[in-house]
Amino acid sequence: MSTVYARLLNNIKTSAEWAESDFALYEGEIGIESDTKLMKVGDGSSTWNNLPYMALSDIAGIKNVSINSPVDG
């Protein structure tokens, strides 16, 4: 197994900003509430208020993932 280095950029807003938004996340795109630390994963069409919150325990099939310090460049 090889190591893959990646940098992800997620949409981060306060819960109030998300609540006022009619923004729809792309399918699989992650949105994070900066003040509550809750997240939702987009389905490509539903707006933020119509998506369920996602817990790490809801994510199936992902194994051997570690989060390290950011890599510059």
FIMAR-190877 format. One record per residue: residue number from 0; residue in three letters; x, y, z of N, C-alpha, C in turn. Coordinates in steps of 0.02 Angstrom, whole numbers, always signed. Example, Ala and Ser with C-alpha at 12.3 -4.5 7.8 and 13.67 -1.06 7.14 Angstrom:
! residues 2
0 | ALA | +660 | -284 | +390 | +615 | -225 | +390 | +660 | -165 | +390
1 | SER | +642 | -112 | +354 | +684 | -53 | +357 | +645 | +2 | +394
This chain:
! residues 73
0 | MET | +42 | -58 | +0 | +0 | +0 | +0 | +45 | +62 | +0
1 | SER | +28 | +110 | -41 | +68 | +171 | -44 | +33 | +227 | -6
2 | THR | +72 | +278 | +11 | +46 | +336 | +46 | +24 | +387 | -5
3 | VAL | -35 | +414 | +5 | -62 | +466 | -38 | -67 | +530 | +4
4 | TYR | -36 | +583 | -19 | -40 | +647 | +15 | -92 | +690 | -22
5 | ALA | -137 | +719 | +16 | -188 | +761 | -15 | -204 | +819 | +31
6 | ARG | -229 | +871 | +1 | -252 | +928 | +39 | -325 | +938 | +20
7 | LEU | -367 | +940 | +71 | -438 | +950 | +60 | -459 | +1019 | +82
8 | LEU | -503 | +1048 | +44 | -531 | +1113 | +62 | -605 | +1103 | +71
9 | ASN | -629 | +1113 | +131 | -700 | +1104 | +146 | -734 | +1172 | +154
10 | ASN | -799 | +1172 | +145 | -838 | +1233 | +157 | -849 | +1239 | +232
11 | ILE | -828 | +1294 | +261 | -834 | +1305 | +332 | -870 | +1372 | +344
12 | LYS | -926 | +1368 | +380 | -965 | +1427 | +397 | -994 | +1417 | +467
13 | THR | -1017 | +1470 | +498 | -1051 | +1461 | +562 | -1119 | +1429 | +550
14 | SER | -1149 | +1403 | +602 | -1215 | +1371 | +594 | -1267 | +1422 | +570
15 | ALA | -1261 | +1484 | +593 | -1307 | +1537 | +570 | -1298 | +1552 | +496
16 | GLU | -1235 | +1554 | +473 | -1222 | +1566 | +402 | -1250 | +1510 | +359
17 | TRP | -1240 | +1448 | +381 | -1267 | +1391 | +343 | -1344 | +1394 | +342
18 | ALA | -1375 | +1410 | +398 | -1448 | +1412 | +403 | -1478 | +1463 | +355
19 | GLU | -1443 | +1518 | +344 | -1467 | +1570 | +299 | -1451 | +1556 | +225
20 | SER | -1411 | +1506 | +213 | -1386 | +1492 | +146 | -1433 | +1445 | +108
21 | ASP | -1437 | +1454 | +42 | -1474 | +1407 | +1 | -1424 | +1366 | -41
22 | PHE | -1363 | +1362 | -15 | -1308 | +1329 | -48 | -1317 | +1253 | -47
23 | ALA | -1306 | +1221 | -104 | -1309 | +1147 | -108 | -1238 | +1121 | -117
24 | LEU | -1217 | +1077 | -73 | -1151 | +1046 | -78 | -1150 | +995 | -135
25 | TYR | -1094 | +989 | -169 | -1087 | +937 | -220 | -1092 | +869 | -186
26 | GLU | -1107 | +818 | -225 | -1110 | +750 | -198 | -1043 | +731 | -167
27 | GLY | -1044 | +713 | -103 | -983 | +694 | -68 | -944 | +752 | -38
28 | GLU | -963 | +813 | -53 | -928 | +872 | -26 | -947 | +881 | +47
29 | ILE | -899 | +900 | +88 | -909 | +908 | +159 | -918 | +982 | +177
30 | GLY | -968 | +995 | +218 | -979 | +1062 | +246 | -974 | +1057 | +321
31 | ILE | -942 | +1106 | +352 | -930 | +1105 | +424 | -956 | +1169 | +456
32 | GLU | -990 | +1161 | +513 | -1010 | +1218 | +553 | -952 | +1235 | +600
33 | SER | -923 | +1293 | +592 | -863 | +1311 | +630 | -876 | +1319 | +704
34 | ASP | -936 | +1338 | +723 | -950 | +1349 | +794 | -975 | +1286 | +830
35 | THR | -1006 | +1240 | +795 | -1031 | +1179 | +827 | -988 | +1118 | +812
36 | LYS | -945 | +1123 | +761 | -902 | +1068 | +739 | -942 | +1010 | +710
37 | LEU | -1004 | +1023 | +689 | -1045 | +972 | +657 | -1034 | +976 | +582
38 | MET | -1047 | +921 | +547 | -1036 | +920 | +475 | -1094 | +886 | +439
39 | LYS | -1099 | +903 | +375 | -1147 | +871 | +330 | -1110 | +854 | +267
40 | VAL | -1135 | +804 | +231 | -1105 | +783 | +168 | -1158 | +792 | +114
41 | GLY | -1139 | +827 | +61 | -1186 | +844 | +8 | -1207 | +785 | -34
42 | ASP | -1267 | +792 | -64 | -1293 | +742 | -110 | -1298 | +770 | -181
43 | GLY | -1276 | +832 | -190 | -1276 | +862 | -257 | -1337 | +904 | -272
44 | SER | -1389 | +900 | -231 | -1448 | +940 | -245 | -1481 | +971 | -184
45 | SER | -1478 | +938 | -126 | -1511 | +964 | -66 | -1473 | +1023 | -37
46 | THR | -1510 | +1072 | -13 | -1479 | +1128 | +21 | -1460 | +1107 | +92
47 | TRP | -1419 | +1148 | +125 | -1393 | +1132 | +191 | -1448 | +1112 | +240
48 | ASN | -1501 | +1150 | +243 | -1555 | +1137 | +292 | -1591 | +1072 | +279
49 | ASN | -1584 | +1043 | +220 | -1618 | +980 | +203 | -1572 | +919 | +207
50 | LEU | -1510 | +930 | +227 | -1463 | +874 | +234 | -1459 | +853 | +307
51 | PRO | -1450 | +788 | +321 | -1441 | +767 | +390 | -1370 | +780 | +413
52 | TYR | -1361 | +788 | +479 | -1294 | +793 | +506 | -1261 | +725 | +501
53 | MET | -1196 | +724 | +493 | -1158 | +663 | +485 | -1111 | +655 | +543
54 | ALA | -1108 | +595 | +571 | -1061 | +579 | +624 | -1008 | +533 | +595
55 | LEU | -949 | +534 | +623 | -895 | +491 | +598 | -917 | +418 | +598
56 | SER | -959 | +398 | +646 | -982 | +329 | +649 | -1028 | +311 | +590
57 | ASP | -1053 | +363 | +555 | -1097 | +351 | +497 | -1058 | +334 | +434
58 | ILE | -993 | +346 | +435 | -953 | +335 | +375 | -928 | +263 | +374
59 | ALA | -952 | +225 | +326 | -934 | +154 | +323 | -881 | +143 | +269
60 | GLY | -840 | +93 | +279 | -793 | +73 | +227 | -728 | +111 | +225
61 | ILE | -718 | +157 | +269 | -655 | +195 | +270 | -612 | +166 | +325
62 | LYS | -553 | +143 | +306 | -508 | +112 | +354 | -438 | +141 | +347
63 | ASN | -400 | +135 | +399 | -329 | +155 | +399 | -319 | +228 | +377
64 | VAL | -360 | +272 | +405 | -353 | +342 | +390 | -321 | +376 | +450
65 | SER | -270 | +416 | +437 | -240 | +455 | +490 | -238 | +527 | +468
66 | ILE | -245 | +572 | +515 | -242 | +643 | +500 | -179 | +670 | +532
67 | ASN | -137 | +700 | +490 | -73 | +726 | +512 | -72 | +802 | +503
68 | SER | -19 | +832 | +522 | -10 | +903 | +512 | -14 | +919 | +438
69 | PRO | -38 | +979 | +421 | -43 | +998 | +351 | +24 | +995 | +315
70 | VAL | +21 | +978 | +253 | +81 | +976 | +211 | +81 | +1039 | +168
71 | ASP | +133 | +1079 | +171 | +138 | +1139 | +130 | +158 | +1121 | +59
72 | GLY | +129 | +1159 | +12 | +149 | +1151 | -58 | +109 | +1102 | -91
